[in-house]
Amino acid sequence: MLGKCTNPSCSASFRHMQEGILFRLEPDPDLRLPNPKKPEYYWLCQSCSAAMTLLIGKEGKVIPVPLPAPVQGGAHRSDLISSKRQNGLMLSCLTSSTEKRRRSRSKGSLG
């Protein structure tokens, strides 16, 4: 599957779904291509995913980019990571059910 963080300057090894954010790059399902490529998976470690996300570059390559600065009372970091479509490709963030439960518990404990 994956070996290391997608950030080229990071050497963190992929070990667990709960440690970072997993992304899937696949042909845009709305285009219904006759011979779609198999999905490719990319991972940002926990440290890198706190400061960056992934986007589809000009040639269809997945590239890490800095997250925008947080806005007071704005969206949660993970809300900024959604599906991105470009050049017939779709990049989606995959979150494990464990991560979703952990996030919902931490949001509930804030109020």
Buried (B, 14 or more C-beta within 10 A) or exposed (E): EBEEBBBEEBEBEBEEBEBBBBBBBBBBEEEEEEEEEEEEBBBBBEBBBEEBBBBBEEEEEBBBEEEEEEEEEEEEBBEEBEEBBEEBBBBBBEBEEEBEEEEEEEEEEEE
